[in-house]
Amino acid sequence: PAAIRFYEEVMGLPLAIDQGWSKIYRVTETGYVGLVDETRGSHRAHPVKPVQLCIRVRDVDAWYGYIAEQGVAALKEPRSHQELKIRAFVFDDPEGYQIEMQSALD
């Protein structure tokens, strides 16, 4: 499926646990994200995606350049948010879930 290819090939996340219809990917040493077959998991797919995955990175602008080269959907340019002390951009994964990549402002 497109989501598996996206998280493995575009995001570069290593598969930590393969349970067949549930795939768990390592984001950090202690952080993971799971993809579950919507016909088998406890939640069904829905056109409204009320979840955002936020990933903190060292260089948000470098990540933006990389993600832009991959041609992902709904990519927004990085913006600095002084109140939150972050610089961030968002885009959608192949299933329509929003991902935010952010770095701390110095």
Steps between C-alpha positions, in 0.01 A plus 500: 500500500594863443522585872753223567718611207471862616610440860778260398634664183417871529515546877775240540348344813627152588242227552530401867216247526315326218174347623362442153204739488669729755840654428690692771771745387773654716499881490757551781678275748186487714230631262295293258212543255274216393310435178202268530287345226169684537302182434668321792573768765265644759435819295367531145624742237314830490525788251559747785848449650496659849856389581832673437838330536762750617869413455771718657815524285828692520475675161143559388609688187714208381205267557273738308737489202509121510122460534440753219721289271281196575186670369282431806144633525386827658851623580506839673814715525681525836388776735650628823272519802659730758242427770566125479871549428489266202545502123272248329333380183220254433409253228270200454596134494345275230197429723429870561643526852684824567865486602671799659879521494638755747826633644560715804580865438820615668 
